[in-house]
Amino acid sequence: MRMTHDTLARENQSPSLLLLVVALGAVAYTLLFRGEATGVNLSLLALLLLGGGWFFLPAMRRSRPAQASAAGTLLAAVMVVYNDSSLARWAFILSWLTWLGFAHHERAWNHLIALTQGLIHFFFSPLKALQTFRLALGRLPGMRRLGYRLRLAIIPLAIVALFFVVYVAANADFARLSARFVDRVVALFSFELDWELAGYLIFGTMLFGAVVLPLGQSLEWTGSPFAEQLERRRPQSPRHFPLAGLREEYQIALWTLAGLNLLLLCVNLVDVRHVWFAFDPEQVPNLKQYVHAGTGLLIVALLMAMAVLLWIFRGNLNFYPDGGLLRKMAYFWVAQNAVLALSTGLRTLRYIHWHGLAYKRLAVLVFLALVLFGLWSFYRKIRLRKTVAWLMHRNGWAFYWVVIACTLINWDVWITQYNLTTRTRGPIDVAFLLHTVSDKNYHVLRQHEARLAEVAAWPEVTPDEIATALDKKRQRIIDRARHSWLSWNRPWWTNWTYIQRHEPESIPLE
């Protein structure tokens, strides 16, 4: 990676100013997060990073994807304060990296490209900082002359050092005096390094350096904007007659879709009969295995179906003169896969009705919603002759906003409330609520503590285990009260207020 004065000059930015901003940003990050948990400080960090991007990255002010991902990043940071979920934290990280790629590269149209560029900017930021520092030194008066003199001094210093080693080895008194002198010099510059502080400063430097420092030209993405519309690829020479090959490809694709449609029609008819209208969990020997294994395989089948459509409609087959029947087969294939996705979702809903909510069950439903959108976009791609780039662009934004939307919900509290207030037909996983779900559900567990002991649980949980788990959750909430306002978030405050009102005796006196 090479960064020159021209690279900085194009952006009208001084290396010294950039280094000052990075240093101040690293200090700000350290002050916000050292000794703190995640809360308000993340929203403040988001404002600093996005504000730096708005000021130092002109592409951000022109790029609509950069502006949209900036809004998503800020929303995810606010949701960390409002819901304090791991999903919101991961959404913030991925959204910020995506924004970083969009903000640095106007031509980036795909989330995968933007995310890759964001990672490159982040991990190469220490090297960018060193190179910017070298450029800043080069602009100081007399630095080039000083560098020239230092280069001249290398050979004399090396010769003097060689003779010094020889004299030390030959003269014991000189060696003793030299060692004493070296020890005193080392003592003048010795200090104890705070590795924790250094880690915070380095990470802060990487964050702000990734935003404000320009990337070397050798690592910049210089791709062109994507094309939405497919274009027919014509042969280079009139001697080639690709129509015969295209006709064979058409027949292969037609027979492939016909066979797959017939096979999937049989599967869907069975699902409609046994899952939609005549589902009886008593007839299923292992409901968990039935749902988990079946759902996983059906998801794989849905992804394979999309791959088949990509393979068939990848090129000139989109422009085949008599391709109407193939298109109808493809539309029917898309519709049947939508029915398969609905059947998979219905399996999951049946299992939720039987055993309650859990992370993976909700994730399956969200994934199936994305699959349905993907199938609809496949239908549009085939009908309107769109490119794979168009397909990736649409589905990338759909995935992005669905993830951001999922941060709006406090899943831990919702799962706990649903499982303890809904009369499920089968046992629920109480151990999951006590040990896997975060401490945000503490006040809900306390409000339904009697229900915890009464509900049918699998695996079984004793009253002592319940009491111990609740005590540990309460202690972690109390311990967090030692942090400052920078660590504040709404779920912790809800539980802390509950403890102050209903269990004040558990709070240790300062």
C-alpha positions in Angstrom: 0.0 0.0 0.0 1.5 3.3 -1.1 0.1 6.7 0.0 1.6 9.8 -1.6 1.2 13.6 -1.2 -1.0 13.5 -4.2 -3.5 11.1 -2.5 -3.9 13.6 0.4 -3.8 16.6 -1.9 -6.8 15.3 -3.8 -8.8 15.4 -0.7 -7.4 18.8 0.4 -6.4 17.3 3.8 -3.3 18.0 5.8 -1.5 14.9 7.2 -1.0 16.7 10.5 -4.7 17.5 10.8 -5.6 13.9 10.1 -3.2 12.6 12.7 -4.5 15.1 15.3 -8.1 13.9 14.6 -7.1 10.3 14.9 -5.3 10.9 18.2 -8.2 12.9 19.6 -10.6 10.1 18.5 -8.4 7.4 20.2 -8.4 9.4 23.4 -12.2 9.9 23.2 -12.7 6.2 22.6 -10.6 5.4 25.6 -12.5 7.8 27.8 -15.8 6.4 26.7 -15.1 2.7 27.1 -12.3 2.0 29.5 -13.8 0.5 32.6 -17.3 0.8 31.3 -19.9 -1.6 29.8 -21.8 -0.9 26.6 -24.5 1.7 26.7 -24.8 5.4 26.0 -21.1 5.4 25.1 -21.7 3.4 21.9 -24.2 6.0 20.7 -21.7 8.8 21.4 -19.0 6.8 19.6 -21.3 6.4 16.6 -21.9 10.1 16.4 -18.1 10.8 16.5 -17.4 8.3 13.8 -20.2 9.3 11.5 -19.5 13.0 12.1 -15.8 12.4 11.2 -17.0 10.6 8.0 -19.3 13.5 7.1 -16.5 16.0 7.5 -13.6 14.1 6.0 -15.3 11.9 3.4 -16.9 13.9 0.6 -18.3 10.6 -0.9 -20.5 10.2 2.2 -22.2 13.4 1.4 -22.9 12.3 -2.2 -23.6 8.5 -1.7 -27.1 7.5 -0.9 -26.0 4.0 0.2 -23.5 5.6 2.6 -26.2 7.8 4.0 -28.7 4.9 4.4 -26.1 2.7 6.1 -25.1 5.7 8.4 -28.8 5.9 9.4 -28.8 2.2 10.1 -25.6 2.4 12.1 -26.9 5.2 14.3 -30.2 3.3 14.8 -28.4 0.1 15.8 -26.3 2.2 18.3 -29.5 3.7 19.8 -31.1 0.2 20.0 -28.1 -0.9 22.1 -29.1 1.7 24.6 -32.8 0.9 24.3 -32.7 -2.9 24.2 -29.1 -3.8 25.1 -29.1 -6.9 22.8 -26.1 -8.8 21.4 -27.9 -8.6 18.0 -27.9 -4.8 18.2 -24.2 -4.8 18.9 -23.4 -7.1 16.0 -25.7 -5.1 13.8 -23.8 -2.0 14.8 -20.5 -3.5 13.9 -21.5 -4.9 10.6 -23.5 -1.7 9.7 -20.5 0.5 10.6 -18.1 -1.6 8.5 -20.6 -1.5 5.6 -21.0 2.3 6.0 -17.2 2.6 6.0 -16.9 0.9 2.6 -19.8 2.9 1.1 -18.4 6.2 2.5 -14.9 5.7 1.1 -16.0 4.3 -2.3 -18.9 5.9 -4.2 -18.9 3.1 -6.8 -19.5 0.4 -4.2 -23.0 -0.9 -4.9 -23.0 -4.2 -3.1 -23.0 -4.8 0.6 -20.4 -7.5 0.3 -18.0 -5.2 -1.6 -18.7 -2.4 1.0 -18.1 -4.7 3.9 -14.9 -6.0 2.4 -13.6 -2.5 1.9 -14.6 -1.5 5.4 -12.6 -4.4 6.8 -9.6 -3.4 4.7 -9.8 0.2 5.9 -10.1 -1.0 9.5 -7.2 -3.5 9.6 -4.9 -1.3 7.5 -5.5 1.8 9.5 -2.4 1.4 11.7 -0.2 1.2 8.5 -2.1 4.2 7.1 -1.4 6.1 10.4 2.3 5.4 10.2 2.5 6.5 6.5 0.6 9.6 7.3 3.0 10.3 10.1 5.9 9.9 7.8 4.3 12.4 5.3 3.6 14.8 8.1 7.3 14.7 9.2 8.4 15.2 5.6 6.5 18.5 5.5 8.3 19.9 8.5 11.1 22.5 7.8 14.5 20.9 7.8 13.3 17.3 8.1 14.6 16.2 4.7 18.0 17.7 5.6 17.9 15.9 8.9 17.0 12.6 7.2 19.9 13.1 4.9 22.3 13.7 7.8 21.0 10.6 9.6 21.6 8.5 6.6 25.2 9.8 6.4 25.7 8.9 10.1 24.7 5.3 9.8 28.1 4.0 8.6 30.2 5.9 11.2 27.9 4.9 14.0 28.1 1.2 12.9 31.9 1.4 13.0 32.0 3.1 16.4 29.6 0.4 17.8 31.8 -2.4 16.5 34.9 -1.0 18.2 32.9 -0.3 21.3 32.0 -4.0 21.5 35.6 -5.0 21.0 36.9 -2.7 23.7 34.3 -3.9 26.2 35.3 -7.5 25.6 39.0 -6.6 26.0 38.9 -4.3 29.1 37.0 -5.4 32.2 37.2 -2.0 33.9 35.9 -0.3 30.8 33.1 -2.9 30.5 32.1 -2.3 34.1 31.9 1.5 33.7 30.1 1.1 30.4 27.5 -1.2 32.0 26.9 1.3 34.8 26.5 4.1 32.3 24.0 2.1 30.2 22.0 1.1 33.3 21.6 4.8 34.3 20.5 5.8 30.9 18.0 3.0 30.7 16.7 4.0 34.2 16.0 7.5 33.0 13.6 6.2 30.3 12.2 3.2 32.0 8.5 3.2 32.9 5.7 0.7 33.4 3.5 0.3 30.4 -0.3 0.1 31.0 -1.1 -2.5 28.5 -4.9 -2.1 29.0 -4.6 1.6 28.3 -2.4 0.9 25.3 -5.0 -1.5 23.9 -7.8 1.0 24.1 -5.7 3.7 22.4 -4.6 1.3 19.6 -8.2 0.2 19.0 -9.4 3.8 19.0 -6.7 4.7 16.6 -7.8 1.9 14.3 -11.4 3.0 14.5 -10.8 6.7 13.7 -7.9 6.0 11.3 -10.2 3.8 9.3 -12.6 6.7 8.9 -10.4 9.7 8.2 -7.2 8.4 6.7 -7.1 7.7 2.9 -6.3 4.3 1.6 -3.4 3.6 -0.7 -4.3 3.4 -4.4 -3.2 -0.3 -4.6 -6.0 -1.3 -2.2 -8.7 0.9 -3.4 -11.7 -0.7 -5.1 -12.1 0.8 -8.5 -15.0 -1.2 -9.9 -17.6 0.3 -12.1 -21.3 0.7 -11.2 -23.4 -2.4 -11.6 -25.7 -2.9 -14.6 -29.3 -3.7 -13.8 -30.5 -4.9 -17.2 -29.2 -8.1 -18.9 -27.8 -7.7 -22.4 -27.6 -10.3 -25.0 -24.1 -11.6 -25.7 -23.7 -11.8 -29.4 -21.0 -14.1 -31.0 -17.7 -12.5 -31.9 -17.6 -14.1 -35.4 -20.5 -14.6 -37.9 -19.2 -18.2 -38.5 -20.5 -19.2 -35.0 -24.0 -20.4 -34.8 -24.9 -20.6 -31.1 -28.6 -21.1 -31.6 -28.2 -24.9 -31.8 -26.3 -24.9 -28.5 -28.8 -22.5 -27.0 -31.7 -24.8 -28.1 -30.0 -27.7 -26.3 -29.5 -25.6 -23.2 -33.2 -24.6 -23.4 -34.3 -28.2 -23.6 -32.1 -29.3 -20.7 -33.4 -26.4 -18.5 -37.0 -27.1 -19.5 -36.7 -30.8 -18.6 -34.9 -30.0 -15.4 -37.5 -27.6 -14.2 -40.3 -30.0 -15.3 -38.8 -32.8 -13.2 -38.1 -30.5 -10.2 -41.6 -29.0 -10.3 -43.2 -32.5 -10.4 -41.0 -33.6 -7.5 -41.7 -30.5 -5.4 -45.4 -30.7 -6.2 -45.5 -34.1 -4.5 -43.6 -32.8 -1.5 -45.9 -29.8 -1.2 -49.1 -31.9 -1.4 -47.8 -34.1 1.4 -46.9 -31.0 3.5 -50.3 -29.4 2.9 -52.0 -32.6 3.9 -49.9 -33.4 7.0 -48.5 -30.0 8.1 -51.2 -27.5 7.2 -54.5 -29.4 7.9 -53.9 -32.7 9.6 -50.9 -32.1 11.9 -50.9 -34.3 15.0 -47.9 -34.0 17.2 -49.0 -37.1 19.1 -48.3 -39.1 15.9 -44.7 -37.8 15.7 -42.2 -39.9 17.7 -39.7 -37.1 18.2 -41.2 -33.7 17.5 -37.9 -31.9 18.1 -36.0 -34.0 15.6 -39.0 -33.8 13.2 -38.9 -30.0 13.2 -35.2 -29.3 13.5 -33.9 -31.9 11.0 -36.8 -31.3 8.6 -36.5 -27.5 8.8 -32.7 -27.6 8.2 -33.0 -29.8 5.1 -35.9 -27.7 3.7 -33.8 -24.5 4.1 -31.0 -26.2 2.1 -33.6 -27.2 -0.5 -34.7 -23.6 -0.8 -31.1 -22.3 -1.3 -30.5 -25.0 -3.9 -33.7 -24.0 -5.7 -32.3 -20.4 -6.0 -29.0 -21.8 -7.3 -30.9 -23.7 -10.0 -32.7 -20.6 -11.2 -29.4 -18.6 -11.2 -27.8 -21.3 -13.4 -30.7 -21.5 -15.9 -31.2 -17.7 -16.3 -27.6 -16.7 -16.3 -27.1 -15.7 -19.9 -28.7 -15.7 -23.4 -31.4 -18.2 -22.3 -33.2 -15.1 -21.1 -33.6 -14.0 -24.7 -34.5 -17.4 -26.3 -37.3 -16.7 -28.8 -39.6 -19.5 -27.7 -38.8 -19.4 -24.0 -42.3 -18.7 -22.8 -42.9 -22.2 -21.5 -39.6 -22.2 -19.6 -40.5 -18.9 -18.0 -43.8 -20.3 -16.9 -42.1 -23.4 -15.5 -39.7 -21.0 -13.6 -42.6 -19.0 -12.2 -44.3 -22.2 -11.0 -41.0 -23.3 -9.5 -40.8 -20.0 -7.6 -44.4 -20.3 -6.4 -43.9 -23.9 -5.2 -40.8 -22.9 -3.3 -42.8 -20.1 -1.6 -45.3 -22.8 -0.5 -42.3 -24.9 0.7 -41.1 -21.9 2.7 -44.6 -21.4 4.2 -44.7 -25.1 5.1 -41.3 -24.8 6.8 -42.5 -21.7 8.7 -45.7 -23.5 9.8 -43.6 -26.4 11.1 -41.7 -23.9 13.2 -44.9 -22.2 14.4 -46.3 -25.6 15.5 -43.2 -26.3 17.5 -43.4 -22.8 19.1 -47.0 -23.5 20.0 -45.9 -26.7 21.6 -42.6 -25.7 23.3 -42.5 -21.9 23.3 -40.1 -19.4 21.8 -36.3 -19.7 21.4 -33.6 -17.9 19.5 -33.2 -20.4 16.6 -37.0 -20.7 16.1 -37.3 -17.0 15.7 -34.2 -16.9 13.5 -35.8 -19.5 11.2 -38.9 -17.4 10.8 -36.8 -14.3 10.0 -34.8 -16.3 7.5 -37.9 -17.6 5.8 -39.2 -14.0 5.4 -36.0 -13.2 3.6 -36.3 -16.3 1.5 -39.8 -15.2 0.4 -38.4 -11.8 -0.5 -35.6 -13.5 -2.4 -38.1 -15.7 -4.3 -40.1 -12.6 -5.2 -36.9 -10.9 -6.4 -36.1 -14.0 -8.5 -39.5 -13.7 -10.1 -38.8 -10.1 -11.0 -35.3 -10.9 -12.2 -36.6 -13.5 -14.7 -39.6 -11.5 -15.8 -37.7 -8.2 -16.3 -34.4 -9.8 -17.4 -32.4 -8.3 -14.6 -28.7 -9.1 -13.8 -27.3 -11.1 -10.8 -25.9 -7.8 -9.6 -29.4 -6.4 -9.5 -30.5 -9.4 -7.5 -27.6 -9.1 -5.0 -28.3 -5.4 -4.6 -31.9 -5.8 -3.8 -31.5 -8.8 -1.5 -28.5 -7.2 0.2 -30.5 -4.2 1.2 -33.4 -6.4 2.3 -31.1 -8.4 4.5 -29.5 -5.3 5.9 -32.8 -3.6 6.9 -34.3 -6.8 8.3 -31.3 -7.2 10.6 -31.6 -3.5 11.7 -35.4 -4.0 12.2 -34.7 -7.0 14.4 -32.7 -4.8 16.8 -35.9 -2.8 17.6 -37.3 -5.7 19.6 -36.2 -6.8 23.1 -36.2 -10.5 22.2 -35.0 -11.7 25.6 -37.9 -10.1 27.5 -40.4 -11.1 24.8 -39.3 -14.7 24.8 -39.5 -15.0 28.6 -42.9 -13.3 28.8 -44.3 -15.5 26.0 -43.0 -18.8 27.4 -44.2 -18.1 31.0 -47.6 -16.6 30.2 -48.7 -18.7 27.2 -50.0 -22.2 28.0 -47.9 -24.3 25.7 -49.0 -27.8 25.1 -45.7 -29.3 25.9 -42.8 -28.7 28.4 -40.7 -25.5 28.0 -37.0 -25.1 28.5 -36.7 -23.3 31.8 -33.0 -23.8 32.0 -32.8 -21.8 28.7 -34.6 -18.9 30.3 -32.4 -19.0 33.4 -28.9 -19.6 31.9 -28.9 -18.8 28.2 -31.2 -15.7 28.0 -29.4 -12.6 29.2 -30.1 -10.8 32.6 -32.6 -8.5 30.9 -35.3 -11.0 31.7 -34.7 -10.9 35.5 -37.7 -8.8 36.4 -39.9 -11.0 34.3 -38.6 -14.1 35.9 -39.2 -12.7 39.4 -42.7 -11.7 38.5 -43.5 -15.2 37.3 -41.3 -17.1 39.9 -44.2 -19.2 41.0 -44.8 -20.2 37.4 -41.2 -21.3 37.0 -41.6 -23.9 39.7 -45.0 -25.1 38.4 -44.4 -25.2 34.6 -43.5 -28.5 33.0 -39.8 -28.2 32.2 -37.5 -30.2 30.1 -34.8 -30.7 31.1 -36.1 -30.7 34.7 -35.0 -27.8 37.0 -35.2 -27.9 40.8 -36.3 -25.0 42.9 -32.8 -24.6 44.3 -31.4 -24.3 40.8 -34.0 -21.6 40.0 -33.2 -19.6 43.1 -29.4 -19.9 42.5 -29.7 -18.7 38.9 -31.9 -15.8 39.9 -29.5 -14.8 42.6 -26.6 -14.8 40.1 -28.6 -12.7 37.6 -29.4 -10.2 40.4 -25.8 -9.9 41.5 -24.6 -9.2 37.9 -27.2 -6.4 37.7 -26.1 -4.9 41.0 -22.4 -5.1 40.0 -23.2 -3.1 36.9 -24.5 -0.3 39.0 -20.8 0.6 39.8 -20.3 1.9 36.2 -20.9 5.5 35.3 -23.7 7.0 33.1 -21.7 6.0 30.0 -22.8 2.4 30.6 -26.5 3.2 31.1 -29.1 1.3 29.1 -32.8 1.0 29.5 -33.1 -2.8 30.2 -30.5 -2.6 33.0 -32.3 0.4 34.4 -35.6 -1.5 34.4 -34.1 -4.4 36.4 -32.1 -2.1 38.7 -35.3 -0.1 39.5 -37.1 -3.4 40.2 -34.4 -4.5 42.6 -34.5 -1.2 44.4 -38.2 -1.3 44.8 -38.8 -5.0 45.6 -35.4 -6.3 46.9 -33.6 -3.4 48.5 -32.1 -5.6 51.1 -30.0 -7.4 48.4 -28.2 -4.1 47.5 -24.9 -3.9 49.6 -24.3 -0.7 51.5 -21.5 1.4 50.2 
